[in-house]
Amino acid sequence: MLAGVIQLFLVSFGLMYFVALAAGGLSVLAQSRRHRPTGPSGSRVPGQSAHRITRSGRRRKGRASRLGGRILRHLTTADQPVRRLAAGAGAYHVYYLVPCLNEELVIGATIASLLADPQARVVVVDDASDDRTAELAGAAGPGRVLIVGRALPAARKGKGPALNAGFAVIQADVERRTLAPEKTIVCVMDADGRLSAGALHAVLPLFDDPEVGGVQLAVRIRNGADGLLPRMQDALFLGLSAAFQLARVHCGTVSLGGNGQFTRLSALLELERDPWRKCLTEDLDLSIALSVEGWQITTTPAAFVSQQGVTTVAALFHQWTRWYQGHMESIRWLPRLWSSRRLSHLGVLEISLFLMVPWLLVLPWSILFHYTLYVMIRRTADWYTVAAMGTDRFQHLATLALWYMLSFAPNWIVGYLYYRQDRRIGLVRGILTGHLLLAANYVAYAAAWRALYRMVRGQRSWTKTARNREADGVARPAAAVARPATSVVPGPRVTQPASGLRQPGPDGLPVGSAERELAGSS
Amino acid sequence: MAVAAVAEDGPIRGLEAWLAGHVIGLLALTTAGSAPRAAVFWFTARQHVQVGMEITPECTVAFLFIPFLLATAWLVWLRPSARAPLTALGTATALLVLLNQMRFLTIAWLVRSMGFSSGFYWGHTWLGSLITVLGLALILGIYSVIAIGRARPRRRAVRPREARGC
């Protein structure tokens, strides 16, 4: 009976969470489509979509007399909301921050694509690469690219400290150019990341809201057509993560990721700490830190960042283990979340539920799902003797249909959301791809349990995903390779300062950046 | 309270049976009644045929109530004000009882219209499960929304002062 009650609650909790986020995501998509500007022929204008998605509280402000509007406004308001002043007119200045570890196959094309924006400045943090990453990065954009070289044994300690090293350089350059931190945007990109056309036009206006501290772009898998595994990852990133991120716009608690992560410099400085901490998911950690301080984090359906998907199950398993472990360790934020008076009520609830997903949903469900599956198979095997399955063949089939409907509802939802965001996929194909997530579930279950095991053992080493060259000169994904946190590769590091940026210190790092360990991108 | 709900679910089941007797009698437009001590409610399925149903421990809300109770205890301990979590608990409890009554009512309706065998299957196994899962998901959502509401000082409307001449 206890199993029955737990099972009922898990199914209901999962359904509530899925349906609420799916509905929220769909409402933002619908809002975006309604306000999408069209060209003279009625066609969509690329990069000029309705990127400003408002939060529920504001959108419903005019309807506050309605009970629903009042409740929503109350929920989306903090006890002590922070009111920040608008930064005033003027263009935004964007710094791209790209941490690298052995990225020679992709870095050149990535930098070239980022420098397509004539105002962009790129800071590449070379985390003691063994290959020609630094050389190729410098050659890709002479004059506007600064290479921050890091040497062993301080290097290769993780992505967070590498980003912080690059951040110190950006800070110094902003001071030298006397730029306003409120109008300066830091964008973290993976070495294989590519922004969609017009991404900046979609992102930067979101920062016109002085309360917005960060914007996260949806992630797409570039090699999604290469096989079932990349296709599955694309469905997960777009149909699940991106759609649910859109729902989080209502709470202002969109979760930052490691690629296509835009943050306002003044928000990062307000934290009064290194923005990216030495943890497995430094992006999630930063999101929560900003939320606790009352900053809004949002996203847009009008742009995305693409990256390579892994092509082997083993690599996927290693990657997800790190994500799950970082996610599960973030549970320590709960007390601070619940005591924050700058975060809205709905924001507290949303982030709390999000942090508890592995603990309340994935781990228990991995056991209970198989228990119910076993019961169903047993009952189906001798259904003529089990009254609970019904008394005739039609009722037996109806019972099986009910079980399928409840168990696979998330797959239908994800498949539909996948289709809604990219209609080229087609509804049937989208739904079928949604069912592929059943296989993804097993990778997730195994990764979550391994993450728990590693937490218990106190293991915190990480695995970096390697890349291969793509046929068109861009990169092709490769299997993840395990990298010990303490590996030492001898040899001098080359620091290549770019003109126009502040000269680094004599050791190849900016003066004043005392914390200079680690680096490496996910 | 959680321990009491597990150990002494009889009175709760009896109360539910008593309530079901009245709800079915009122809304299913048939003769209905209950035997609370046995946690049984009954209704007239067709002429001269009465159907009695026992509310078993698997069918009562007593056990569904426990997670809400534990969550509320945690929230009261964590939050500065107990008002919102307790309001949420009260609301969730009322809705849980309502949900279970809706399930009993559905069974009664379908048994009356389809006969016992088919009606019980569709009302209890099929629709009953669906009502419970979807209803519980809804109640969880409502509970969460109410529980996170925090007491805020009411803002008083500021009345503009009249300009006074010297």
Interface residues (C-beta under 8 A of the other chain):
Chain A: M1 G4 V5 L8 F9 V11 S12 F13 L15 M16 V19 A20 I71 H74 L75 D79 P335 W338 H345 L346 V348 L349 L353 A388 M389 G390 T391 Q395 A398 T399 L402 L406
Chain B: P57 E58 F63 L64 I66 P67 L78 R79 S117 S118 Y121 T125 W126 S129 L130 T132 V133 L134 L136 A137 L138 L140 G141 S144 V145 I148 G149 R150 R152
